[in-house]
Amino acid sequence: MSGSFNDNVTEEIKSRCNIVDVIGQVVPLKRMGSNYKGVCPFHNEKTPSFVVSETKQIFTCFGCGATGDVFEFVRKYYNLDFPGTVEKLAKEYGVEYVSNYQKDSRKELYYQINREAATFFFKAFCQTKNPGLTYMLKRGIDPTTLKKFGIGYADGEWDSLYKYFMAKEIDVKILKELGLVSESKGKYYDKFRNRVMFPIINTRGKVIGFGGRAIDDAMPKYLNSPESPVFMKKNNLYGLNLSRQDISKENCAILVEGYMDVISLYQSGIRNVGASLGTALTENQAKMLRRYTKNIVLSYDADSAGQAAALRGIDILFKEGCKPKVLHVTDGKDPDEFVKKHGKDAFKKLVNQALGFVDYKISVLRKKYNLNSYEESIEFLEEAAIVLRQLSPIEADIHIKKLANEIKISENAIRLEINGNNTQEEQINHNYLDNREEKPTLDINSSILPVEKNLIKLIITDYKYYKLIIKNENAFKSNYGKKLFSVISSFYKEESELDIMKLQDSLEPDEMMVLSDIIDNVQLADKEEQILQESLNKIEVEDLTEKENSLLMRLSMADEEENQEIIKVLTEELMNLQRKKMERGK
């Protein structure tokens, strides 16, 4: 969802179409000097007072006052909203354009199809004896937990799901896009076969994709849905739809690697848990976790791949303002095996013993170097200095003392290493630092107006401001402003207290970025009433400016001989409007 209608699209449409041609299709026009005249389509008249300017690409009616550009004419004549207007003109003039409404409608359809598929798999899992249920019961997962996570089964047939959706007349192209069916030599077949199915559900309760675990020796062992308009791995975490309340309550999130790890820990009573979806931890996932807690414990495999993932993950979390820790399971390959063997309390003990950001990185470096060797101790210190540079002076001081004592080097030498020779950082850092995701490209400052930011901050601060702002229908003009206000309104209709966490869960990732920016950066400074009044005044001044421009446009097209009375009325209206605007501006 973009912040506003694509300026490139509207400009491209304007460059391709001529307002005279567009209006001329429905209104007979005659050339009169440099303009065109016709009978106004918006009110009943016998004498033409409807004028179209080819040079200015605008129209105005001196009878009813209708005025605007080609978009305004099409909108008004065909009774469309602005997205529908752009869509109509884009189609007619060969400009590629997909409206936000179309995108949202398509998403809702995809969510619905995924939900249907999840129900299909769940029924197959529960209603008859099948290898999927047998497998999960053998893994020690009880029926209550299986139901909680909506676990399903994709049978070994090749076309069960395909036939199910064909009977419902669902477009097979959508099924392919969602990764529910595949195609070979013109024939379609189910993508998931003889697999335990793990539906992936976002924090808004929408089924966005699936993970399928092979029951036999089929490869890959885990098969995931492809990326689609509703499923982007980097923006979601498995299990967070169930665990986010517990994460907030415990003020800690435990991040594991697999679906079974999440389910086993959850069943054991450790419910502040989630998993990345087969990818390394991303900035978007870190931001999502940060909404619920700063304290993140990574529980990854102890092998080299798990260690590399942990190093990368704690860097990303640290940069997002989190306090990351790392634990390695001491007995058993993963949390799933460990908690079944040793129980909830033993795993909690591991969580409490997890190493913090610096301690973990230093521990990895210790294994890399022989600290009995003078040369390797120096190399160890050089890399350790890179880690300590990221800390506040107080945090760094604590670790400097520990390092100095451990490798028998003076604290001053370590401080010099940290504060000097920064130019080596990039060369040394390549082992495990600075391997980061690309920064989000959303330009928040241009996607929502400053006055809209103030109003959003006010209405999430106190219900009384919502009641005042809702009276101003034109307060929000950007798409993000309108969407945020709409979602907030839906919550306020149910109760007068706003649950920020529920609000955040109801937003798309880009909308969440805009809201987070407002929460973090818009400061009211105990001047709520003043900011409210100034914001509403500014909105009124902007509305008056639009009306002023419309009047100026109409006056510029008026014929001095034919429209003397109209010019007089419009001039008087313009003067009153400008006077009012000046008063509001003060």
RORO-276652 format. One record per residue (C-alpha): x, y, z; residue number from 0. Coordinates in Angstrom, 3 decimals, always signed. Layout:
<pts>
east,north,up,k
X,Y,Z,NUM
...
</pts>
This chain:
<pts>
east,north,up,k
+0.000,+0.000,+0.000,0
+1.541,+3.260,-1.067,1
+1.309,+6.495,+0.818,2
-0.649,+8.256,-1.934,3
-1.915,+7.482,-5.409,4
+0.999,+6.911,-7.676,5
+1.980,+10.333,-9.014,6
+3.749,+8.682,-11.948,7
+0.486,+6.986,-12.973,8
-1.628,+10.152,-12.817,9
+1.021,+12.188,-14.657,10
+1.318,+9.498,-17.324,11
-2.473,+9.528,-17.809,12
-2.482,+13.332,-18.105,13
+0.296,+13.185,-20.688,14
-1.619,+10.676,-22.819,15
-5.150,+12.086,-22.693,16
-6.672,+15.401,-23.733,17
-9.518,+16.693,-21.544,18
-11.370,+17.907,-24.643,19
-11.370,+14.370,-26.102,20
-12.436,+12.776,-22.801,21
-15.319,+15.209,-22.203,22
-16.182,+15.307,-25.907,23
-17.095,+11.597,-25.755,24
-20.138,+12.425,-23.591,25
-20.717,+16.190,-24.036,26
-21.073,+17.814,-27.492,27
-18.508,+20.655,-27.525,28
-18.138,+23.645,-29.868,29
-14.992,+25.697,-30.190,30
-15.437,+29.269,-28.910,31
-12.181,+31.202,-29.250,32
-9.440,+29.398,-27.346,33
-11.931,+27.301,-25.333,34
-14.726,+24.811,-25.978,35
-18.375,+25.193,-24.865,36
-21.224,+22.818,-24.260,37
-24.321,+22.103,-22.178,38
-23.325,+21.141,-18.629,39
-23.907,+17.424,-17.896,40
-24.212,+18.104,-14.150,41
-27.349,+20.277,-14.132,42
-30.262,+21.109,-16.446,43
-29.613,+24.111,-18.680,44
-30.586,+25.288,-22.150,45
-27.941,+27.964,-22.686,46
-24.391,+26.444,-22.666,47
-22.361,+27.627,-19.674,48
-19.975,+24.661,-19.544,49
-16.428,+25.651,-20.662,50
-13.435,+23.403,-21.358,51
-9.921,+24.818,-21.697,52
-7.575,+22.746,-23.844,53
-4.517,+24.836,-22.926,54
-5.177,+24.579,-19.164,55
-6.681,+21.055,-19.336,56
-9.542,+22.068,-17.025,57
-13.336,+22.484,-17.181,58
-15.764,+24.755,-15.352,59
-19.475,+25.426,-15.399,60
-20.646,+28.975,-14.789,61
-24.135,+27.711,-14.004,62
-23.640,+25.079,-11.251,63
-20.015,+25.776,-10.323,64
-18.592,+22.341,-11.209,65
-14.882,+22.650,-11.990,66
-11.671,+20.635,-12.094,67
-9.305,+18.583,-14.245,68
-9.902,+15.422,-16.271,69
-9.889,+13.226,-13.137,70
-12.554,+15.385,-11.479,71
-14.788,+15.262,-14.581,72
-14.585,+11.459,-14.893,73
-15.086,+11.024,-11.139,74
-18.173,+13.258,-11.111,75
-19.704,+12.146,-14.409,76
-19.375,+8.384,-13.812,77
-19.957,+8.632,-10.032,78
-16.629,+6.998,-9.149,79
-14.214,+7.325,-6.256,80
-10.697,+8.524,-7.061,81
-9.125,+5.038,-7.324,82
-11.930,+4.005,-9.694,83
-11.358,+7.160,-11.742,84
-7.639,+6.474,-12.096,85
-8.330,+2.831,-12.925,86
-10.840,+3.753,-15.670,87
-8.564,+6.313,-17.340,88
-5.485,+4.092,-16.973,89
-7.303,+1.251,-18.726,90
-8.561,+3.498,-21.531,91
-5.152,+5.067,-22.180,92
-2.986,+1.990,-21.726,93
-1.323,+2.969,-18.460,94
-0.441,+0.097,-16.102,95
-2.141,+0.606,-12.749,96
-3.387,-1.603,-9.902,97
-5.450,+0.241,-7.295,98
-5.085,-0.296,-3.571,99
-8.686,-1.483,-3.519,100
-7.874,-4.154,-6.094,101
-4.828,-5.206,-4.081,102
-6.826,-5.395,-0.855,103
-9.635,-7.355,-2.544,104
-7.137,-9.800,-4.015,105
-5.471,-10.230,-0.624,106
-8.786,-11.011,+1.046,107
-9.481,-13.643,-1.608,108
-6.045,-15.206,-1.031,109
-6.584,-15.246,+2.740,110
-9.937,-16.949,+2.214,111
-8.453,-19.617,-0.081,112
-5.618,-20.316,+2.369,113
-8.160,-20.641,+5.181,114
-10.186,-23.087,+3.077,115
-7.017,-25.114,+2.457,116
-6.167,-25.097,+6.181,117
-9.679,-26.363,+6.977,118
-9.335,-29.063,+4.300,119
-6.015,-30.271,+5.777,120
-7.349,-30.081,+9.364,121
-10.405,-32.209,+8.544,122
-8.216,-34.813,+6.834,123
-6.019,-34.838,+9.949,124
-8.883,-35.263,+12.438,125
-11.672,-37.205,+10.784,126
-9.915,-40.402,+9.709,127
-6.907,-42.383,+10.850,128
-3.927,-41.121,+8.859,129
-0.106,-41.147,+8.903,130
+0.015,-37.446,+9.821,131
-1.916,-37.847,+13.078,132
+0.033,-41.011,+13.945,133
+3.326,-39.191,+13.378,134
+2.415,-36.184,+15.557,135
+1.080,-38.351,+18.397,136
+4.326,-40.342,+18.311,137
+6.193,-37.027,+18.597,138
+4.367,-36.490,+21.887,139
+1.998,-33.717,+20.790,140
-1.430,-34.032,+22.388,141
-4.756,-33.436,+20.543,142
-5.460,-30.162,+22.372,143
-2.169,-28.644,+21.168,144
-2.672,-30.004,+17.653,145
-6.042,-28.277,+17.502,146
-4.609,-25.053,+18.976,147
-2.071,-24.799,+16.137,148
-4.525,-26.038,+13.481,149
-2.214,-28.881,+12.421,150
-3.414,-30.696,+9.307,151
-2.574,-33.519,+6.917,152
-2.058,-33.512,+3.150,153
-2.833,-37.031,+1.943,154
-0.705,-39.048,-0.459,155
-3.071,-38.626,-3.394,156
-1.959,-36.296,-6.169,157
-5.052,-34.167,-6.622,158
-7.296,-34.174,-3.518,159
-6.920,-30.453,-2.796,160
-6.932,-29.568,-6.496,161
-10.285,-31.350,-7.014,162
-11.700,-29.729,-3.878,163
-10.982,-26.232,-5.190,164
-12.030,-27.047,-8.760,165
-15.448,-28.022,-7.387,166
-15.604,-24.533,-5.865,167
-14.558,-22.999,-9.234,168
-11.435,-21.329,-7.828,169
-9.017,-19.976,-10.444,170
-6.148,-22.479,-10.708,171
-3.722,-19.606,-11.351,172
-4.368,-18.329,-7.822,173
-3.821,-21.831,-6.401,174
-0.472,-21.933,-8.216,175
+0.480,-18.476,-6.972,176
-0.262,-19.510,-3.387,177
+1.780,-22.692,-3.846,178
-1.147,-25.033,-3.206,179
-0.912,-26.757,-6.599,180
+1.861,-27.296,-9.137,181
+1.757,-27.821,-12.898,182
+3.661,-30.168,-15.177,183
+3.040,-30.678,-18.882,184
-0.348,-28.999,-18.623,185
-1.510,-31.138,-15.707,186
-2.144,-29.854,-12.190,187
-1.422,-31.693,-8.952,188
-1.238,-30.959,-5.229,189
+2.049,-29.410,-4.112,190
+1.777,-30.844,-0.582,191
+1.426,-34.660,-0.482,192
+1.752,-37.056,+2.462,193
+2.865,-34.278,+4.791,194
+1.949,-32.952,+8.203,195
+0.701,-29.427,+7.514,196
+1.549,-26.442,+9.704,197
-0.630,-23.437,+8.797,198
+1.261,-20.153,+9.160,199
-1.044,-17.543,+10.687,200
-0.206,-13.860,+11.090,201
-0.989,-11.760,+14.154,202
-4.299,-10.689,+12.578,203
-5.458,-14.306,+12.435,204
-5.075,-14.652,+8.653,205
-3.701,-17.888,+7.171,206
-0.851,-16.655,+4.990,207
+0.923,-19.890,+4.052,208
+1.911,-23.423,+5.020,209
+4.848,-25.536,+6.078,210
+4.643,-29.235,+5.202,211
+6.753,-31.875,+6.980,212
+7.335,-35.085,+5.005,213
+6.226,-38.233,+6.817,214
+8.198,-40.596,+4.576,215
+11.640,-40.084,+3.028,216
+10.422,-37.457,+0.558,217
+12.652,-34.455,+0.023,218
+12.769,-31.738,+1.030,219
+11.913,-32.767,+4.599,220
+10.167,-29.396,+5.057,221
+8.356,-27.772,+2.145,222
+7.123,-24.205,+2.604,223
+4.675,-22.053,+0.658,224
+6.350,-19.704,-1.836,225
+6.317,-15.953,-1.331,226
+3.023,-14.450,-2.451,227
+1.058,-11.192,-2.087,228
-0.016,-12.392,+1.389,229
+3.102,-14.305,+2.476,230
+6.540,-12.773,+2.917,231
+8.798,-14.790,+5.205,232
+10.784,-11.773,+6.335,233
+7.649,-10.109,+7.753,234
+6.278,-12.980,+9.836,235
+7.117,-15.382,+12.660,236
+5.574,-18.791,+13.251,237
+3.452,-19.053,+16.392,238
+3.365,-15.332,+17.145,239
-0.418,-15.278,+16.629,240
-0.703,-17.468,+19.766,241
+2.290,-16.353,+21.798,242
+2.410,-12.566,+21.543,243
+0.351,-12.009,+24.703,244
+2.624,-14.360,+26.666,245
+5.702,-12.618,+25.252,246
+4.404,-9.299,+26.568,247
+3.458,-10.861,+29.905,248
+6.871,-12.529,+30.373,249
+8.669,-9.517,+28.835,250
+10.789,-11.986,+26.903,251
+10.580,-13.841,+23.573,252
+12.311,-17.152,+22.888,253
+13.101,-17.550,+19.207,254
+13.677,-21.099,+17.942,255
+14.341,-22.595,+14.522,256
+11.499,-25.008,+13.800,257
+7.747,-25.509,+13.912,258
+8.086,-28.520,+16.235,259
+10.280,-26.544,+18.635,260
+7.535,-23.915,+18.963,261
+4.777,-26.493,+19.414,262
+6.682,-28.612,+21.965,263
+7.726,-25.632,+24.076,264
+4.201,-24.198,+23.925,265
+2.722,-27.536,+25.039,266
+5.210,-27.776,+27.914,267
+4.017,-24.418,+29.257,268
+6.732,-22.213,+27.740,269
+4.483,-20.058,+25.625,270
+6.540,-16.918,+24.950,271
+7.997,-18.557,+21.854,272
+8.152,-18.117,+18.063,273
+10.204,-19.213,+15.049,274
+11.539,-17.606,+11.908,275
+10.198,-19.211,+8.742,276
+13.169,-21.062,+7.338,277
+15.171,-17.862,+6.880,278
+17.749,-15.965,+8.900,279
+16.267,-13.401,+11.279,280
+15.381,-10.179,+9.455,281
+15.034,-6.553,+10.502,282
+11.267,-6.706,+9.954,283
+10.980,-9.723,+12.248,284
+13.102,-7.922,+14.864,285
+10.810,-4.880,+14.613,286
+7.794,-7.142,+15.050,287
+9.255,-8.710,+18.197,288
+10.262,-5.284,+19.508,289
+6.561,-4.383,+19.670,290
+6.128,-6.919,+22.469,291
+9.472,-6.974,+24.282,292
+13.106,-5.879,+24.100,293
+14.356,-9.149,+25.588,294
+14.925,-11.812,+22.932,295
+16.574,-15.190,+23.567,296
+17.788,-17.053,+20.480,297
+17.732,-20.833,+20.870,298
+19.514,-22.128,+17.787,299
+21.443,-25.321,+17.040,300
+24.959,-25.458,+18.493,301
+26.577,-26.366,+15.143,302
+28.471,-23.875,+12.988,303
+25.360,-22.938,+10.994,304
+23.402,-22.307,+14.191,305
+26.276,-20.270,+15.607,306
+26.485,-18.121,+12.464,307
+22.710,-17.581,+12.559,308
+22.896,-16.579,+16.224,309
+25.710,-14.082,+15.568,310
+23.789,-12.522,+12.729,311
+20.524,-12.554,+14.676,312
+21.890,-10.805,+17.769,313
+23.432,-8.101,+15.570,314
+20.073,-7.386,+13.928,315
+18.235,-7.420,+17.262,316
+20.838,-5.172,+18.891,317
+20.530,-2.622,+16.090,318
+16.733,-2.572,+16.565,319
+17.140,-1.622,+20.226,320
+16.597,-5.127,+21.641,321
+18.577,-6.908,+24.342,322
+19.442,-10.223,+22.659,323
+20.790,-13.348,+24.343,324
+21.789,-16.766,+23.007,325
+21.284,-20.189,+24.523,326
+22.476,-23.522,+23.186,327
+20.658,-26.693,+24.161,328
+23.092,-28.811,+26.180,329
+21.446,-32.232,+25.847,330
+19.528,-33.067,+22.707,331
+19.704,-31.579,+19.249,332
+16.967,-28.993,+19.674,333
+14.481,-27.471,+22.159,334
+11.820,-30.005,+21.092,335
+13.941,-32.989,+22.231,336
+15.302,-31.206,+25.298,337
+11.985,-30.131,+26.781,338
+10.465,-33.590,+26.255,339
+13.430,-35.202,+27.995,340
+14.045,-32.710,+30.802,341
+10.858,-30.678,+31.119,342
+9.825,-27.049,+31.373,343
+11.895,-26.038,+34.432,344
+15.145,-27.379,+32.974,345
+14.589,-25.387,+29.782,346
+13.762,-22.261,+31.770,347
+17.086,-22.719,+33.562,348
+18.825,-22.707,+30.168,349
+16.984,-19.484,+29.290,350
+18.180,-17.855,+32.523,351
+21.752,-18.916,+31.729,352
+21.667,-17.558,+28.161,353
+24.649,-15.398,+27.214,354
+24.131,-11.719,+26.468,355
+25.118,-9.906,+23.270,356
+28.741,-9.245,+24.218,357
+29.413,-12.394,+26.251,358
+28.204,-14.591,+23.413,359
+30.314,-12.852,+20.788,360
+33.381,-12.977,+23.010,361
+32.766,-16.674,+23.723,362
+32.688,-17.380,+19.968,363
+35.979,-15.508,+19.548,364
+37.599,-17.472,+22.395,365
+36.971,-20.708,+20.534,366
+38.488,-19.209,+17.416,367
+41.858,-18.284,+18.967,368
+44.476,-19.914,+21.204,369
+44.766,-17.386,+24.026,370
+47.991,-19.006,+25.227,371
+49.611,-17.673,+22.070,372
+50.728,-14.020,+22.238,373
+50.057,-13.425,+18.546,374
+46.581,-14.990,+18.627,375
+45.731,-13.101,+21.814,376
+46.398,-9.860,+19.928,377
+44.151,-10.968,+17.065,378
+41.476,-11.962,+19.588,379
+41.706,-8.533,+21.230,380
+41.440,-6.732,+17.876,381
+38.195,-8.533,+17.049,382
+36.850,-8.175,+20.596,383
+37.444,-4.410,+20.349,384
+35.042,-4.256,+17.389,385
+32.311,-5.782,+19.553,386
+32.986,-3.403,+22.452,387
+32.861,-0.326,+20.213,388
+29.116,-0.855,+19.819,389
+28.479,-0.451,+23.543,390
+27.834,+2.510,+25.778,391
+30.888,+3.649,+27.845,392
+29.495,+2.051,+31.025,393
+28.792,-1.305,+29.335,394
+32.171,-1.254,+27.602,395
+33.958,-0.517,+30.896,396
+32.548,-3.669,+32.528,397
+33.711,-5.893,+29.668,398
+37.084,-4.178,+29.367,399
+37.825,-5.090,+32.993,400
+36.803,-8.722,+32.378,401
+38.942,-8.972,+29.230,402
+41.974,-7.349,+30.834,403
+41.848,-9.856,+33.658,404
+41.354,-12.798,+31.318,405
+44.147,-12.179,+28.800,406
+46.492,-10.303,+31.154,407
+46.607,-7.081,+29.122,408
+46.200,-3.641,+30.664,409
+42.812,-1.941,+30.519,410
+44.421,+1.114,+28.880,411
+45.756,-1.010,+26.014,412
+42.275,-2.398,+25.387,413
+40.754,+1.098,+25.538,414
+43.300,+2.334,+22.977,415
+42.437,-0.579,+20.729,416
+38.730,+0.230,+21.019,417
+39.004,+3.999,+20.539,418
+41.745,+4.032,+17.907,419
+42.376,+2.351,+14.585,420
+38.711,+2.289,+13.579,421
+39.745,+1.984,+9.942,422
+40.383,-1.738,+10.403,423
+36.800,-2.417,+11.360,424
+35.426,-3.306,+7.948,425
+38.270,-5.737,+7.173,426
+38.035,-7.571,+10.500,427
+34.274,-7.348,+10.724,428
+33.533,-9.513,+7.691,429
+33.444,-12.707,+9.740,430
+30.173,-12.047,+11.448,431
+29.224,-8.348,+11.613,432
+27.415,-6.022,+9.252,433
+25.650,-8.801,+7.368,434
+22.393,-6.938,+7.429,435
+19.104,-6.777,+5.573,436
+18.446,-3.977,+3.157,437
+16.783,-1.023,+4.906,438
+13.061,-0.557,+4.234,439
+12.502,+1.874,+1.394,440
+9.301,+3.467,+2.723,441
+9.739,+7.231,+2.998,442
+7.506,+7.935,+5.992,443
+7.863,+11.719,+5.733,444
+6.327,+11.748,+2.258,445
+3.741,+9.016,+2.887,446
+1.701,+10.839,+5.545,447
+1.260,+14.563,+6.184,448
+2.765,+16.111,+9.361,449
-0.643,+17.406,+10.460,450
-2.050,+13.881,+10.076,451
+0.735,+12.523,+12.284,452
-0.250,+14.986,+15.018,453
-3.902,+13.987,+14.791,454
-3.127,+10.251,+14.897,455
-0.929,+10.768,+17.971,456
-3.742,+12.709,+19.645,457
-6.445,+10.123,+18.986,458
-4.336,+7.188,+20.211,459
-3.540,+9.261,+23.331,460
-7.120,+9.974,+24.404,461
-10.600,+9.013,+23.197,462
-11.844,+12.595,+23.692,463
-9.612,+13.782,+20.816,464
-11.029,+11.064,+18.584,465
-14.556,+12.375,+19.271,466
-13.457,+15.881,+18.253,467
-11.476,+14.866,+15.172,468
-14.121,+12.502,+13.782,469
-16.316,+15.561,+13.108,470
-13.749,+16.760,+10.532,471
-14.405,+14.502,+7.550,472
-11.547,+15.914,+5.481,473
-8.908,+15.672,+8.189,474
-7.027,+12.789,+6.512,475
-6.018,+12.958,+2.878,476
-3.104,+10.492,+2.519,477
-3.788,+6.764,+2.185,478
-1.827,+5.988,+5.351,479
-3.678,+8.688,+7.290,480
-7.052,+7.378,+6.112,481
-6.144,+3.726,+6.831,482
-4.788,+4.398,+10.331,483
-7.818,+6.529,+11.209,484
-10.177,+3.866,+9.836,485
-8.586,+1.053,+11.878,486
-8.477,+3.189,+15.049,487
-12.155,+4.107,+14.510,488
-13.100,+0.419,+14.307,489
-11.565,-0.148,+17.746,490
-13.118,+2.961,+19.276,491
-16.556,+1.825,+18.104,492
-16.224,-1.166,+20.438,493
-14.734,+0.581,+23.480,494
-13.301,+3.943,+24.514,495
-9.925,+2.496,+25.585,496
-7.505,+1.786,+22.738,497
-5.344,-1.358,+22.950,498
-2.192,-0.332,+21.067,499
-1.038,-3.944,+20.744,500
-4.302,-4.976,+19.058,501
-4.070,-1.915,+16.839,502
-0.545,-2.876,+15.768,503
-1.647,-6.436,+15.058,504
-4.336,-5.116,+12.694,505
-1.852,-3.312,+10.429,506
+0.271,-4.341,+7.482,507
+4.070,-4.041,+8.000,508
+4.357,-0.721,+6.135,509
+1.369,+0.712,+8.019,510
+2.992,-0.469,+11.242,511
+6.173,+1.430,+10.303,512
+4.163,+4.635,+9.930,513
+2.382,+4.121,+13.249,514
+5.662,+3.307,+15.048,515
+7.208,+6.486,+13.670,516
+4.251,+8.494,+15.013,517
+4.415,+6.818,+18.431,518
+8.188,+7.256,+18.720,519
+8.736,+10.660,+17.145,520
+5.604,+12.826,+17.528,521
+5.916,+14.632,+20.864,522
+2.865,+16.387,+22.304,523
+4.782,+17.886,+25.243,524
+1.615,+18.502,+27.300,525
+0.297,+20.820,+24.569,526
-2.468,+18.535,+23.310,527
-5.193,+21.192,+23.143,528
-2.938,+23.683,+21.356,529
-1.710,+21.082,+18.863,530
-5.295,+19.950,+18.215,531
-6.481,+23.490,+17.489,532
-3.470,+24.322,+15.322,533
-3.891,+21.083,+13.354,534
-7.609,+21.607,+12.745,535
-6.940,+25.234,+11.732,536
-4.301,+24.081,+9.281,537
-6.709,+21.582,+7.732,538
-9.353,+24.283,+7.365,539
-6.819,+26.660,+5.760,540
-5.841,+23.912,+3.281,541
-9.512,+23.329,+2.416,542
-10.008,+27.069,+1.922,543
-6.918,+27.148,-0.314,544
-8.422,+24.394,-2.496,545
-11.644,+26.382,-2.822,546
-9.649,+29.543,-3.564,547
-7.773,+27.782,-6.380,548
-11.068,+26.519,-7.773,549
-12.519,+30.058,-7.812,550
-9.386,+31.463,-9.456,551
-9.589,+28.714,-12.063,552
-13.227,+29.585,-12.850,553
-12.489,+33.323,-13.028,554
-9.604,+32.688,-15.420,555
-12.006,+30.968,-17.823,556
-14.907,+33.451,-17.546,557
-15.756,+35.572,-20.578,558
-15.783,+39.236,-19.511,559
-18.752,+40.061,-21.750,560
-20.900,+36.954,-21.308,561
-20.241,+36.305,-17.619,562
-20.215,+39.786,-16.029,563
-22.695,+38.881,-13.267,564
-20.941,+35.569,-12.573,565
-17.552,+37.295,-12.413,566
-18.961,+39.753,-9.878,567
-20.377,+36.935,-7.701,568
-17.216,+34.851,-7.954,569
-14.994,+37.831,-7.111,570
-17.053,+38.612,-4.031,571
-16.970,+34.928,-2.976,572
-13.201,+34.884,-3.514,573
-12.679,+37.973,-1.347,574
-14.778,+36.497,+1.482,575
-12.925,+33.235,+1.271,576
-9.521,+34.936,+1.311,577
-10.573,+37.003,+4.321,578
-11.650,+33.864,+6.155,579
-8.426,+32.128,+5.187,580
-6.366,+35.021,+6.555,581
-8.261,+34.868,+9.875,582
-7.715,+31.110,+10.187,583
-4.065,+31.489,+9.225,584
-3.477,+33.737,+12.193,585
</pts>
